[in-house]
Amino acid sequence: MNSSKASSKASSKASAKANTKASTARRVGVALAAGVAVTLGAALSVQPATADEPGARAVGLHVENGRLVESTGNDFVIRGANHAHAWFTDQLGALGDIKELGANTVRVVLSSGHQWEQTTPDQVAGIVSECKANRLICVLEVHDTTGYGEQSAAVSLDAAADYWVSVLGELQGEEDHIIVNIGNEPFGNTGYEAWAADTTAAIGKLRDAGFEHTIMVDAPNWGQDWTGTMRDGAQDVYASDPTGNTIFSIHMYGVYNAPGVVEEYLNAFVDAGLPILVGEFGHNHSDGDPDEDAIMATAEQLDLGYLGWSWSGNSSEVGYLDLVNDFDPAQLTEWGERLFHGENGVAATAEEATIYN
């Protein structure tokens, strides 16, 4: 894929995301005031199953007692960044650069071929190899689901699951190194009520096909769950996974603009014994001003993972979210300095997966 084409695709994605997230910001104050951001309470009073229960298999990275752990038994806290591989396939060396800055994990954008050029099985195998060569855990995600129901070109989680099944051969045996993030931000602000049912069905399709990896699932509402849909439905979705190896991902942008909102959301999952991480966040956004200090401090306090968006290549509308300029690790931006070297940052808090020792 040539660079101009990749930039155009990245720009289209970022613009759609920015426009719809802006409407979220206008609504969220009212929604929170109305009690949307309450704790889980009785809705999650039943403790979730864990991967060590009878009949469940723990292969590689897995969930125990609401925590992500390695096959070695080591508690693993994800710390790192996102990399937009699908639009910049010639920049796979970014994984090594992100590792050099201290990360233990990179979330890698793939495409199922519905919105952007498909990430082929050979490319998937190459990404896995690069992850392992750089002693990283890699979260692989399909981006074509972004904003489904509101973004006309987006596809369903079921379509994303079909893509994962098509590349199963490249991922089997890599359960120690790879987490499968079924689909990025799988609903916008329309039709998100189907999130739990569609997510459950997609998990089931992957398990039936033979996936034993930890599965990551994103929140609806462009990832920010301002409606509380993932929060309130997480228990049932988690219980639907026969292996107990599902982790939830919240994306924190303008909705999460104050410490209280950040703390309340993350603590709801921790108190319920459900695994959660911040799969995307930034220091600024078109829909408001996320509180990156609170996000990173709360994640550190609760020993939860976080992944900053994103390494490089964002469109001009959200170019401030680039962690480095022009994919050059020597050109950290203000956001990059904050994420990697600031208080509670990646360099100070990330620990390499023990599977590499």
C-alpha positions as CSV (number, residue, x, y, z in Angstrom):
1,M,0.0,0.0,0.0
2,N,1.5,3.4,-0.9
3,S,1.9,6.0,1.7
4,S,-0.6,8.5,0.1
5,K,-3.3,5.9,0.0
6,A,-2.6,4.9,3.6
7,S,-2.8,8.5,4.7
8,S,-6.1,9.0,3.0
9,K,-7.6,5.9,4.6
10,A,-6.3,6.9,8.0
11,S,-7.7,10.4,7.5
12,S,-11.1,9.0,6.6
13,K,-11.2,6.8,9.7
14,A,-10.0,9.6,12.0
15,S,-12.5,12.1,10.6
16,A,-15.5,9.8,11.1
17,K,-14.4,9.0,14.6
18,A,-13.8,12.6,15.5
19,N,-17.2,13.8,14.1
20,T,-19.2,11.2,15.9
21,K,-17.3,11.4,19.2
22,A,-18.0,15.1,19.3
23,S,-21.7,14.4,19.7
24,T,-20.9,12.0,22.5
25,A,-19.2,14.8,24.5
26,R,-22.3,17.0,24.3
27,R,-24.4,14.2,25.7
28,V,-22.2,12.7,28.4
29,G,-22.6,15.4,31.0
30,V,-26.3,14.9,31.0
31,A,-26.0,11.2,31.0
32,L,-23.6,11.1,33.9
33,A,-25.7,13.5,35.9
34,A,-28.6,11.2,35.3
35,G,-26.8,8.3,36.9
36,V,-25.3,6.5,34.0
37,A,-21.9,6.3,35.6
38,V,-23.0,4.5,38.7
39,T,-21.2,1.5,40.0
40,L,-22.2,-2.0,38.8
41,G,-23.9,-2.9,42.1
42,A,-26.4,-5.7,41.9
43,A,-26.0,-6.1,38.1
44,L,-22.5,-7.6,38.7
45,S,-23.0,-9.1,42.2
46,V,-22.2,-12.6,41.0
47,Q,-18.5,-13.2,40.8
48,P,-17.3,-14.2,37.3
49,A,-16.0,-17.6,36.4
50,T,-12.3,-18.0,36.1
51,A,-10.1,-20.0,33.7
52,D,-9.1,-22.6,36.4
53,E,-12.7,-23.9,36.9
54,P,-13.5,-27.4,35.8
55,G,-13.7,-27.7,32.0
56,A,-11.9,-24.5,31.3
57,R,-8.5,-24.5,29.7
58,A,-5.8,-21.9,30.5
59,V,-3.5,-21.7,27.5
60,G,-0.9,-18.9,27.5
61,L,-2.1,-15.5,28.6
62,H,-5.4,-16.0,30.5
63,V,-7.7,-14.6,33.2
64,E,-7.6,-15.6,36.8
65,N,-9.7,-13.9,39.5
66,G,-10.3,-10.8,37.3
67,R,-6.6,-10.4,36.4
68,L,-4.6,-11.1,33.2
69,V,-1.9,-13.5,33.9
70,E,0.8,-15.4,31.9
71,S,1.1,-19.1,31.6
72,T,4.0,-18.8,34.1
73,G,1.5,-17.5,36.7
74,N,2.9,-14.0,36.6
75,D,0.4,-11.2,36.8
76,F,0.8,-9.2,33.5
77,V,-0.1,-5.5,33.4
78,I,-0.3,-4.2,29.8
79,R,1.6,-1.0,29.2
80,G,2.4,0.4,25.7
81,A,0.9,2.0,22.6
82,N,-1.2,1.5,19.5
83,H,0.3,1.2,16.1
84,A,-1.7,1.7,12.8
85,H,-0.2,-1.2,10.8
86,A,-3.1,-1.5,8.4
87,W,-2.5,1.9,6.9
88,F,1.3,1.9,7.2
89,T,2.3,-1.7,6.4
90,D,5.9,-0.6,5.6
91,Q,6.4,0.6,9.2
92,L,6.5,-2.7,11.1
93,G,9.8,-1.6,12.6
94,A,7.7,0.6,14.8
95,L,7.2,-2.4,17.1
96,G,10.9,-2.4,17.9
97,D,11.0,1.3,18.5
98,I,8.0,1.2,20.8
99,K,9.8,-1.6,22.7
100,E,12.9,0.5,23.0
101,L,10.9,3.1,24.8
102,G,10.0,0.6,27.5
103,A,6.6,-0.8,26.4
104,N,5.7,-4.5,27.1
105,T,2.7,-4.5,24.7
106,V,1.7,-3.0,21.3
107,R,-1.9,-3.0,20.0
108,V,-1.6,-3.5,16.3
109,V,-4.3,-2.4,13.8
110,L,-5.4,-5.0,11.2
111,S,-8.0,-4.8,8.5
112,S,-10.5,-7.6,7.6
113,G,-10.6,-6.1,4.1
114,H,-14.0,-4.5,4.4
115,Q,-13.0,-0.9,5.0
116,W,-9.4,-1.1,4.1
117,E,-7.0,-3.4,2.3
118,Q,-7.0,-6.8,4.1
119,T,-4.2,-7.8,6.4
120,T,-3.2,-11.1,4.8
121,P,-2.4,-14.3,6.6
122,D,1.3,-13.9,5.7
123,Q,1.2,-10.3,7.1
124,V,-0.4,-11.6,10.3
125,A,2.4,-14.2,10.6
126,G,5.0,-11.5,10.0
127,I,3.5,-9.3,12.8
128,V,3.5,-12.2,15.2
129,S,7.1,-12.9,14.4
130,E,8.0,-9.2,14.9
131,C,6.2,-9.1,18.2
132,K,8.2,-12.1,19.5
133,A,11.5,-10.9,18.1
134,N,11.0,-7.7,20.1
135,R,9.8,-9.5,23.3
136,L,6.4,-7.9,23.1
137,I,2.9,-9.0,23.9
138,C,0.8,-8.0,20.9
139,V,-2.9,-7.2,20.9
140,L,-4.2,-7.7,17.3
141,E,-7.4,-5.9,16.5
142,V,-9.7,-5.7,13.5
143,H,-10.5,-2.0,12.8
144,D,-13.2,-2.4,10.2
145,T,-15.9,-2.6,12.9
146,T,-15.3,1.0,14.1
147,G,-18.6,2.8,14.6
148,Y,-20.9,0.0,13.3
149,G,-24.5,1.1,13.2
150,E,-23.5,4.8,12.7
151,Q,-20.6,4.6,10.3
152,S,-22.0,3.3,7.0
153,A,-18.8,1.5,5.9
154,A,-18.3,-0.4,9.2
155,V,-18.9,-4.1,9.5
156,S,-20.3,-6.2,12.3
157,L,-18.5,-8.2,14.9
158,D,-19.7,-11.3,13.2
159,A,-17.8,-10.3,10.0
160,A,-14.7,-9.6,12.1
161,A,-15.0,-13.0,13.7
162,D,-15.1,-14.6,10.2
163,Y,-11.8,-12.8,9.4
164,W,-10.2,-14.2,12.6
165,V,-11.3,-17.7,11.7
166,S,-9.6,-17.3,8.4
167,V,-6.2,-16.5,10.0
168,L,-6.5,-19.0,12.9
169,G,-3.6,-21.0,11.5
170,E,-1.2,-18.1,11.9
171,L,-2.2,-17.6,15.5
172,Q,-2.5,-21.1,16.9
173,G,0.3,-21.9,19.3
174,E,0.9,-18.2,20.0
175,E,-1.4,-17.9,23.0
176,D,1.6,-16.8,25.2
177,H,2.3,-13.8,22.9
178,I,-1.0,-12.7,21.3
179,I,-4.3,-11.3,22.5
180,V,-7.2,-11.3,20.0
181,N,-9.2,-8.0,20.1
182,I,-12.2,-9.0,18.0
183,G,-13.2,-5.6,16.7
184,N,-12.3,-1.9,17.4
185,E,-15.1,0.2,18.8
186,P,-17.8,-2.1,17.4
187,F,-20.7,0.3,17.7
188,G,-21.1,4.0,17.4
189,N,-24.0,5.8,19.1
190,T,-26.7,4.0,17.1
191,G,-27.7,0.3,17.6
192,Y,-25.3,-0.1,20.5
193,E,-28.0,-2.0,22.5
194,A,-27.0,-5.1,20.5
195,W,-23.5,-4.9,21.9
196,A,-23.8,-7.7,24.5
197,A,-25.6,-10.1,22.1
198,D,-23.2,-9.5,19.2
199,T,-20.1,-9.7,21.4
200,T,-21.3,-12.9,23.0
201,A,-21.9,-14.4,19.5
202,A,-18.5,-13.4,18.2
203,I,-16.7,-14.9,21.2
204,G,-18.7,-18.1,20.7
205,K,-17.7,-18.2,17.0
206,L,-14.0,-17.9,17.9
207,R,-14.1,-20.5,20.6
208,D,-16.0,-22.9,18.4
209,A,-13.4,-22.4,15.7
210,G,-10.6,-23.4,18.2
211,F,-9.3,-20.1,19.5
212,E,-7.8,-20.6,22.9
213,H,-6.3,-17.1,23.2
214,T,-7.4,-14.4,25.6
215,I,-10.0,-12.4,23.7
216,M,-10.3,-8.7,24.2
217,V,-13.7,-6.9,23.5
218,D,-14.1,-3.2,23.0
219,A,-16.9,-1.0,24.4
220,P,-19.6,0.6,22.2
221,N,-20.3,4.3,21.8
222,W,-17.1,4.7,19.8
223,G,-15.3,2.8,22.5
224,Q,-16.2,5.2,25.3
225,D,-19.3,3.4,26.7
226,W,-20.9,6.7,27.9
227,T,-24.2,4.8,28.0
228,G,-22.8,2.2,30.4
229,T,-23.7,-0.6,28.0
230,M,-20.5,-2.6,28.4
231,R,-20.3,-1.9,32.1
232,D,-23.8,-3.2,32.7
233,G,-23.5,-6.2,30.3
234,A,-20.0,-7.3,31.1
235,Q,-20.9,-10.0,33.5
236,D,-23.1,-11.9,31.1
237,V,-20.6,-11.5,28.2
238,Y,-17.8,-12.7,30.5
239,A,-19.9,-15.7,31.6
240,S,-20.6,-16.7,28.0
241,D,-16.9,-17.5,27.4
242,P,-16.5,-21.1,28.3
243,T,-12.8,-20.6,29.0
244,G,-13.2,-17.5,31.2
245,N,-10.5,-15.7,29.2
246,T,-12.2,-12.5,28.0
247,I,-10.9,-9.0,29.0
248,F,-12.8,-5.8,28.5
249,S,-11.3,-2.6,26.8
250,I,-12.5,0.9,27.4
251,H,-11.3,3.8,25.2
252,M,-10.9,7.0,27.2
253,Y,-11.2,10.3,25.3
254,G,-13.4,13.4,25.9
255,V,-15.9,11.5,28.1
256,Y,-13.2,10.8,30.7
257,N,-12.2,14.4,31.4
258,A,-12.0,14.3,35.2
259,P,-10.6,11.9,37.9
260,G,-13.9,10.9,39.3
261,V,-15.3,9.7,36.0
262,V,-12.1,7.7,35.3
263,E,-12.0,6.2,38.8
264,E,-15.6,5.3,38.9
265,Y,-15.6,3.4,35.6
266,L,-12.5,1.4,36.2
267,N,-13.4,0.6,39.8
268,A,-16.7,-0.7,38.8
269,F,-15.0,-3.6,36.9
270,V,-12.4,-4.2,39.6
271,D,-15.0,-4.3,42.3
272,A,-16.9,-6.8,40.2
273,G,-13.9,-9.0,39.7
274,L,-13.9,-8.4,35.9
275,P,-10.7,-7.8,33.9
276,I,-10.5,-4.3,32.3
277,L,-7.9,-2.1,30.6
278,V,-7.7,1.2,28.8
279,G,-7.2,0.1,25.2
280,E,-6.9,3.6,23.8
281,F,-6.6,7.1,25.3
282,G,-5.0,10.4,24.5
283,H,-4.1,13.7,26.1
284,N,-6.5,15.7,23.9
285,H,-9.4,15.0,21.5
286,S,-11.9,16.7,19.3
287,D,-14.7,15.6,21.7
288,G,-13.1,17.1,24.8
289,D,-10.1,17.1,27.0
290,P,-9.3,13.6,28.4
291,D,-7.6,13.6,31.8
292,E,-4.5,11.6,30.9
293,D,-3.0,12.2,34.3
294,A,-6.0,10.6,36.0
295,I,-6.2,7.7,33.5
296,M,-2.5,6.8,34.0
297,A,-2.6,7.3,37.8
298,T,-5.7,5.3,38.3
299,A,-4.4,2.5,36.1
300,E,-1.2,2.4,38.1
301,Q,-3.1,2.5,41.4
302,L,-5.3,-0.4,40.3
303,D,-2.6,-2.3,38.4
304,L,-4.5,-2.1,35.2
305,G,-3.2,-1.9,31.6
306,Y,-3.2,1.1,29.3
307,L,-2.3,1.6,25.6
308,G,-1.8,5.2,24.3
309,W,-3.2,6.1,20.8
310,S,-1.1,6.1,18.7
311,W,2.5,5.8,17.4
312,S,2.4,7.9,14.3
313,G,0.4,8.7,11.1
314,N,-2.8,10.2,12.5
315,S,-4.6,12.5,10.1
316,S,-4.2,16.3,10.4
317,E,-7.5,16.6,12.4
318,V,-6.0,14.6,15.2
319,G,-2.3,14.8,14.5
320,Y,-1.7,15.9,18.1
321,L,-2.3,12.2,19.0
322,D,1.0,11.1,17.3
323,L,3.4,9.9,19.9
324,V,6.4,10.5,17.5
325,N,6.7,12.6,14.3
326,D,7.1,10.8,11.0
327,F,7.6,7.4,12.7
328,D,10.9,8.6,14.1
329,P,11.5,7.4,17.7
330,A,14.0,10.3,18.2
331,Q,11.2,12.8,17.6
332,L,8.9,12.3,20.5
333,T,6.0,14.7,20.6
334,E,4.6,16.3,23.8
335,W,2.1,13.5,24.0
336,G,4.9,10.9,23.4
337,E,7.0,12.4,26.2
338,R,4.0,12.3,28.5
339,L,3.1,8.7,27.8
340,F,6.5,7.2,27.8
341,H,8.5,9.3,30.2
342,G,6.0,11.1,32.4
343,E,4.6,10.2,35.8
344,N,3.1,6.7,35.9
345,G,4.4,6.4,32.3
346,V,5.4,3.4,30.3
347,A,9.1,3.5,30.9
348,A,8.7,3.7,34.7
349,T,5.9,1.1,35.0
350,A,6.1,-1.5,32.3
351,E,7.5,-4.9,33.1
352,E,8.4,-7.3,30.3
353,A,6.4,-10.5,30.0
354,T,8.2,-13.3,31.9
355,I,7.5,-15.7,29.0
356,Y,10.5,-14.0,27.4
357,N,12.8,-14.9,30.3
